[in-house]
Amino acid sequence: MNLVKTGLLLAAMTALFLAAGFLIGGEGGLLIALLLALAMNAFAWWNSDKMVLRMHEAQVVSRASAPELWDMVAELARRAHLPMPAVYVIPSDQPNAFATGRDPQHAAVAVTTGILETLPREELAGVIAHELAHIKNRDTLIMTVAATIAGAIGMLANFGFLFAGSRDSENRHPLGAVGALLVMILAPLAATLVQLAISRTREYAADRLGAEICGQPLWLARALERIEAIASNRIMPSAEHHPATAHLFIVNPLRMGGIDNLFRTHPPTESRVAALVELARATGRGAPLEARPRRPGPATRRRGSVPDSGSASGSVWQRNPWNR
């Protein structure tokens, strides 16, 4: 269902692009905007992993420097039938994580120091599984296509002001000057809203596949609840300086309020949790969230291994186990 919805949204963006191109710039403006947008987004797609990791000052870690984290990512990647991604740590006390890379062979998973210090190991496994699901679903490619179309529509709006003064402007603008101006303003806004809707749809898909990878939907549900509660009180300066990267994170790292909610890059956390709880109920995996202990007990399993998917409420590692 999420894949069908994504396809319909991409089709809507394409239709919006074609309509806006005809109304604003004619065939010439439409072709120029599309070629420029494709060129820019091709560059961004090829270099996005390096760019975004640099923006957030992420540091690569190895099995020698962070064995527990590296082993967990490796085991979950094996379960997901994915190549081992590069592993990075972001110096931020806000609990969060994201995945990037143009394909599974060039992927990276980044987690903040805050998430390593905050989450029990089962919940961390759920988060990493979610990020691996984005890689497996090739969501980076999907969002690049959406960004290409949205960028082309934005360029059409800019070109519209150039075409507006031409002699054949009335032929270029079947709706007239006022109608063309409205298209220039509303088309990029509509494209942005559709692009964000696609982003929200991909989050639901990654939640579901991530739950399948780690074997316990409630691990991810609990992680989302905990991250949402803590992240709302902790600012991530790198995300505030680069808000265009917010859609990459498992939970929106930006401070939101008022009309900003219209431009949410993520679905409401309560809706994601409810979907995961329903998935757990349907598959018979895990106890209800209301029944979970507030503070899980001490660790009893081997470090570096993914918790047994048959366990409803597993153990935790000690706080900040990666930096010993």
Secondary structure, DSSP 8 states (H G I E B T S, - for coil): -HHHHHHHHHHHHHHHHHHHHHHHTHHHHHHHHHHHHHHHHHHHHHHHHHHHHHHTT-EEE-TTT-HHHHHHHHHHHHHTT----EEEEE--SS--EEEE-SSGGG-EEEEEHHHHHHS-HHHHHHHHHHHHHHHHTTHHHHHHHHHHHHHHHHHHHHHHHHHHTSTTHHHH-TTHHHHHHHHHHHHHHHHHHHHHHHHHHHHHHHHHHHHHHHS-HHHHHHHHHHHHHHHTTS--HHHHH-GGGGGGBSS--S---GGGGGG-SS--HHHHHHHHHHHHHHHT-S--GGGS-SS-----S-TTS---TT-SS-----SSTT--
